């Protein structure tokens, strides 16, 4: 009697589907960061993941939905890191410095995130606006910063009138620029901002810059 092949259990099929979807998304994130939304090809993503274009469309529906899912993944990773940052036990000055340095580390370690953000800005956030996942994703980091600022005002450490968005702009602008503009900056000014010999100084600088501003440096 010929035995029949075992039918995978529902849980195993679910795990296989989740693995396939995650692999597609990982490769898609790299390809969109490398070639942009217009330049990336679903055929190439399928080939790199050893799957089919049809399977990608089965999981994501369209190239645009795949791109939006890649954006959601990239933004969710940085927000999750910020959400798990334990600053409640730190003094306000150390807490805001720690947050700035964490952002510095993340942006340095995730250049594809920087590229995706730059690409989506070229598209004027057209695709981010279509994502329900990203609609309120900025809230956790703003909540963290707000708590730090409130604590700093109560303690007298922070005297500058600035809200959480102001501070987030300062930190993000510095950390983003260092990675996004490293090539043009290096060509124009002859300095590699990502070179190891500059790292410790630049990492400390972002924290000190924010702390000095909140303490009132430069106020009239």
Secondary structure, DSSP 4 states (H G I P E B T S, - for coil): -PPPPPPPPHHHHHHHHHHHHHHHHHHHHHHHHHHHHHH--HHHHHHHTTS-HHHHHHHHSSHHHHHHHHHHHHHHHHHHHHHT---TTS-HHHHHHHHHHHHHHHHHH-HHHHHHHHHHHHTTTTTGGG-HHHHTTTHHHHHHHHHHHHHHHHHTS--S---HHHHHHHHHHHHHHHHHTHHHHHHHHS--TTSHHHHHHHHHHHHHHHHHHHTTTT--
